Amino acid sequence: MARKLVYKIIHLLPEGYSEAMFDGKRYGITKSSFNNSNSLKIYGEELGGNNFISLNYYRTISKEMLKPCEMPEEKVIHFLENMEVISQFNKK
């Protein structure tokens, strides 16, 4: 998947808490924005399981950077490409 599409998915993910399905399992996902949405933190945790996804995203004047937290970038991209948001709760 082109990186621009990954960034689009990140931006379309609802702010605050939402739930998504991934690989037949339900995940709780929290998206937090900082610095006028130029820095984003996304944390997803398998509900009733032990898998998780954690990443930071940074946008500067010259580039956009995806920074997974202690996991391969491929795992994060695969999750973003294949998860489906099923519910959204209170926005931050």
Secondary structure, 3 states (H helix, E strand, C coil): CCHHHHHHHHHHCCCEEEEEEECCEEEEEEEEEECCCCEEEEEEEECCCCCEEEEEEEECCCCEEEEECCCCHHHHHHHHHHCEEEEECCCC
